[in-house]
Amino acid sequence: MQVFLFLLITAPKINVSPESYDFGEITRKRVSYTFTVTNEGDDTLKIQKVGTSCGCTQAKIDKKILPPGAKAKLTVTFSPGSHKIRGEVIRKISIRSNDPENPAKIITISAKVFPPETYSSRKKYKELPDFAFSSQNTLKAYISVKENPEFYESFPCYCGCDNIHNSLKECYILEGRIIEHASDCDICIDEVLDITNLRKLNIEKNKILSFIKEKYETSKSR
């Protein structure tokens, strides 16, 4: 009877330390982290399969058979450049084993991914939200509007948001707050970049207004 009870309670038990890891702010370069997998049970732990939630993430374990108390290294590699990933990211890694209580152990990695061309500007423009760094052109447009909000208040936006925003400035800064709208709108970005380039040529404001109206009003009507 005692032997029978002993067999009932004997089982492997998987533990992963840590259960999550944050790479922080990174560019699209490949990064890796090694987790420790431990068998805290009193029977042999058998790793059957290690999988990830996305092709941008790979996971390899150096041992698949772990006696009680044994440890293995699980190396997780995240390659954001393969899918041109940007922004906040969470990826899951599943470890399937013969642990009866936790047959599919889930751990996670996370990161904030920025294109290489905008990553170097993060420290200089700390006051800008993450979405402003999604591309070089997006960053240039947000900086231009932030530094000259009154100037862009004179221009209408031609992306079709005129029932919400009263000016191009409001596609970027609304009620004193930098908003995400323009970061998802090619017209908003292109319009500001055109205006910025014309200003650098010292073209008069009324002529810039005429140029923008002709270019974008015509495009909108097509």
KABEL-V570824 format. One record per residue. N is the residue number from 1. RES is the residue in one letter. SS is DSSP state (2 for helix, 1 for strand, 0 for the rest). PHI is phi as a letter, one per 20 degrees, with the letter a starting at -180 (* if undefined). PSI is psi in whole degrees, 0 to 359 (NA if undefined). Layout:
BEGIN
n=N res=RES ss=SS phi=PHI psi=PSI
n=N res=RES ss=SS phi=PHI psi=PSI
END
This chain:
BEGIN
n=1 res=M ss=0 phi=* psi=317
n=2 res=Q ss=2 phi=f psi=320
n=3 res=V ss=2 phi=f psi=319
n=4 res=F ss=2 phi=f psi=316
n=5 res=L ss=2 phi=f psi=323
n=6 res=F ss=2 phi=f psi=318
n=7 res=L ss=2 phi=f psi=326
n=8 res=L ss=2 phi=f psi=322
n=9 res=I ss=2 phi=e psi=353
n=10 res=T ss=0 phi=f psi=122
n=11 res=A ss=0 phi=a psi=154
n=12 res=P ss=0 phi=f psi=156
n=13 res=K ss=0 phi=b psi=118
n=14 res=I ss=1 phi=e psi=139
n=15 res=N ss=1 phi=c psi=136
n=16 res=V ss=1 phi=c psi=130
n=17 res=S ss=1 phi=c psi=128
n=18 res=P ss=0 phi=f psi=175
n=19 res=E ss=0 phi=e psi=352
n=20 res=S ss=1 phi=b psi=157
n=21 res=Y ss=1 phi=b psi=135
n=22 res=D ss=1 phi=d psi=118
n=23 res=F ss=1 phi=f psi=348
n=24 res=G ss=1 phi=m psi=211
n=25 res=E ss=1 phi=e psi=124
n=26 res=I ss=1 phi=c psi=165
n=27 res=T ss=0 phi=e psi=198
n=28 res=R ss=0 phi=e psi=18
n=29 res=K ss=0 phi=f psi=152
n=30 res=R ss=0 phi=f psi=136
n=31 res=V ss=1 phi=c psi=154
n=32 res=S ss=1 phi=c psi=156
n=33 res=Y ss=1 phi=b psi=143
n=34 res=T ss=1 phi=d psi=120
n=35 res=F ss=1 phi=e psi=158
n=36 res=T ss=1 phi=d psi=123
n=37 res=V ss=1 phi=d psi=127
n=38 res=T ss=1 phi=c psi=140
n=39 res=N ss=1 phi=e psi=104
n=40 res=E ss=0 phi=e psi=7
n=41 res=G ss=0 phi=e psi=189
n=42 res=D ss=0 phi=d psi=25
n=43 res=D ss=0 phi=b psi=165
n=44 res=T ss=0 phi=f psi=129
n=45 res=L ss=1 phi=e psi=127
n=46 res=K ss=1 phi=d psi=116
n=47 res=I ss=1 phi=e psi=119
n=48 res=Q ss=1 phi=e psi=321
n=49 res=K ss=1 phi=a psi=142
n=50 res=V ss=1 phi=d psi=124
n=51 res=G ss=1 phi=c psi=164
n=52 res=T ss=1 phi=c psi=162
n=53 res=S ss=0 phi=e psi=356
n=54 res=C ss=0 phi=b psi=149
n=55 res=G ss=0 phi=f psi=345
n=56 res=C ss=0 phi=f psi=352
n=57 res=T ss=1 phi=c psi=131
n=58 res=Q ss=1 phi=c psi=146
n=59 res=A ss=1 phi=c psi=130
n=60 res=K ss=1 phi=c psi=134
n=61 res=I ss=1 phi=d psi=140
n=62 res=D ss=0 phi=e psi=347
n=63 res=K ss=0 phi=c psi=141
n=64 res=K ss=0 phi=d psi=347
n=65 res=I ss=1 phi=d psi=115
n=66 res=L ss=1 phi=c psi=111
n=67 res=P ss=0 phi=f psi=168
n=68 res=P ss=0 phi=g psi=129
n=69 res=G ss=0 phi=n psi=351
n=70 res=A ss=0 phi=f psi=157
n=71 res=K ss=1 phi=c psi=155
n=72 res=A ss=1 phi=c psi=157
n=73 res=K ss=1 phi=d psi=127
n=74 res=L ss=1 phi=d psi=109
n=75 res=T ss=1 phi=e psi=123
n=76 res=V ss=1 phi=d psi=126
n=77 res=T ss=1 phi=d psi=127
n=78 res=F ss=1 phi=d psi=124
n=79 res=S ss=0 phi=c psi=82
n=80 res=P ss=2 phi=f psi=336
n=81 res=G ss=2 phi=f psi=336
n=82 res=S ss=2 phi=f psi=330
n=83 res=H ss=0 phi=d psi=10
n=84 res=K ss=0 phi=l psi=47
n=85 res=I ss=0 phi=f psi=146
n=86 res=R ss=0 phi=b psi=159
n=87 res=G ss=1 phi=n psi=196
n=88 res=E ss=1 phi=f psi=133
n=89 res=V ss=1 phi=c psi=138
n=90 res=I ss=1 phi=c psi=131
n=91 res=R ss=1 phi=c psi=142
n=92 res=K ss=1 phi=d psi=144
n=93 res=I ss=1 phi=c psi=128
n=94 res=S ss=1 phi=d psi=137
n=95 res=I ss=1 phi=d psi=108
n=96 res=R ss=1 phi=e psi=132
n=97 res=S ss=1 phi=b psi=183
n=98 res=N ss=0 phi=e psi=17
n=99 res=D ss=0 phi=f psi=114
n=100 res=P ss=0 phi=f psi=334
n=101 res=E ss=0 phi=e psi=340
n=102 res=N ss=0 phi=b psi=69
n=103 res=P ss=0 phi=f psi=342
n=104 res=A ss=1 phi=c psi=83
n=105 res=K ss=1 phi=f psi=130
n=106 res=I ss=1 phi=d psi=129
n=107 res=I ss=1 phi=c psi=167
n=108 res=T ss=1 phi=c psi=154
n=109 res=I ss=1 phi=c psi=154
n=110 res=S ss=1 phi=b psi=162
n=111 res=A ss=1 phi=a psi=162
n=112 res=K ss=1 phi=d psi=116
n=113 res=V ss=1 phi=d psi=129
n=114 res=F ss=0 phi=c psi=141
n=115 res=P ss=0 phi=g psi=145
n=116 res=P ss=2 phi=g psi=325
n=117 res=E ss=2 phi=f psi=343
n=118 res=T ss=2 phi=d psi=346
n=119 res=Y ss=2 phi=f psi=321
n=120 res=S ss=0 phi=f psi=344
n=121 res=S ss=0 phi=e psi=357
n=122 res=R ss=0 phi=g psi=316
n=123 res=K ss=0 phi=f psi=325
n=124 res=K ss=0 phi=f psi=323
n=125 res=Y ss=0 phi=d psi=59
n=126 res=K ss=0 phi=f psi=334
n=127 res=E ss=0 phi=f psi=348
n=128 res=L ss=0 phi=e psi=140
n=129 res=P ss=0 phi=f psi=165
n=130 res=D ss=2 phi=g psi=322
n=131 res=F ss=2 phi=f psi=339
n=132 res=A ss=2 phi=f psi=346
n=133 res=F ss=2 phi=d psi=16
n=134 res=S ss=0 phi=f psi=336
n=135 res=S ss=0 phi=b psi=166
n=136 res=Q ss=2 phi=f psi=317
n=137 res=N ss=2 phi=f psi=320
n=138 res=T ss=2 phi=f psi=316
n=139 res=L ss=2 phi=f psi=315
n=140 res=K ss=2 phi=g psi=318
n=141 res=A ss=2 phi=f psi=315
n=142 res=Y ss=2 phi=f psi=320
n=143 res=I ss=2 phi=f psi=317
n=144 res=S ss=2 phi=f psi=315
n=145 res=V ss=2 phi=f psi=320
n=146 res=K ss=2 phi=f psi=322
n=147 res=E ss=2 phi=e psi=341
n=148 res=N ss=0 phi=c psi=55
n=149 res=P ss=2 phi=f psi=322
n=150 res=E ss=2 phi=f psi=324
n=151 res=F ss=2 phi=f psi=315
n=152 res=Y ss=2 phi=f psi=351
n=153 res=E ss=0 phi=f psi=342
n=154 res=S ss=0 phi=e psi=351
n=155 res=F ss=0 phi=d psi=135
n=156 res=P ss=0 phi=f psi=158
n=157 res=C ss=0 phi=e psi=144
n=158 res=Y ss=0 phi=d psi=21
n=159 res=C ss=0 phi=e psi=357
n=160 res=G ss=0 phi=n psi=10
n=161 res=C ss=0 phi=e psi=15
n=162 res=D ss=0 phi=f psi=347
n=163 res=N ss=0 phi=e psi=351
n=164 res=I ss=0 phi=d psi=317
n=165 res=H ss=0 phi=d psi=136
n=166 res=N ss=0 phi=e psi=350
n=167 res=S ss=0 phi=a psi=170
n=168 res=L ss=0 phi=f psi=325
n=169 res=K ss=2 phi=g psi=322
n=170 res=E ss=2 phi=f psi=349
n=171 res=C ss=2 phi=f psi=344
n=172 res=Y ss=0 phi=d psi=315
n=173 res=I ss=1 phi=c psi=115
n=174 res=L ss=1 phi=c psi=123
n=175 res=E ss=0 phi=l psi=41
n=176 res=G ss=0 phi=m psi=5
n=177 res=R ss=1 phi=d psi=134
n=178 res=I ss=1 phi=f psi=124
n=179 res=I ss=0 phi=d psi=167
n=180 res=E ss=0 phi=e psi=345
n=181 res=H ss=2 phi=g psi=306
n=182 res=A ss=2 phi=f psi=331
n=183 res=S ss=2 phi=f psi=340
n=184 res=D ss=2 phi=d psi=14
n=185 res=C ss=0 phi=c psi=111
n=186 res=D ss=2 phi=f psi=325
n=187 res=I ss=2 phi=f psi=315
n=188 res=C ss=2 phi=g psi=316
n=189 res=I ss=2 phi=f psi=310
n=190 res=D ss=2 phi=f psi=321
n=191 res=E ss=2 phi=f psi=315
n=192 res=V ss=2 phi=f psi=320
n=193 res=L ss=2 phi=f psi=321
n=194 res=D ss=2 phi=f psi=315
n=195 res=I ss=2 phi=f psi=316
n=196 res=T ss=2 phi=g psi=315
n=197 res=N ss=2 phi=f psi=321
n=198 res=L ss=2 phi=f psi=324
n=199 res=R ss=2 phi=f psi=324
n=200 res=K ss=2 phi=f psi=336
n=201 res=L ss=0 phi=e psi=6
n=202 res=N ss=0 phi=m psi=33
n=203 res=I ss=0 phi=f psi=141
n=204 res=E ss=0 phi=f psi=150
n=205 res=K ss=2 phi=f psi=318
n=206 res=N ss=2 phi=f psi=328
n=207 res=K ss=2 phi=f psi=325
n=208 res=I ss=2 phi=f psi=317
n=209 res=L ss=2 phi=g psi=316
n=210 res=S ss=2 phi=f psi=317
n=211 res=F ss=2 phi=f psi=313
n=212 res=I ss=2 phi=f psi=319
n=213 res=K ss=2 phi=f psi=314
n=214 res=E ss=2 phi=f psi=317
n=215 res=K ss=2 phi=f psi=312
n=216 res=Y ss=2 phi=e psi=331
n=217 res=E ss=2 phi=f psi=322
n=218 res=T ss=2 phi=f psi=317
n=219 res=S ss=2 phi=f psi=323
n=220 res=K ss=2 phi=f psi=328
n=221 res=S ss=2 phi=e psi=349
n=222 res=R ss=0 phi=f psi=NA
END
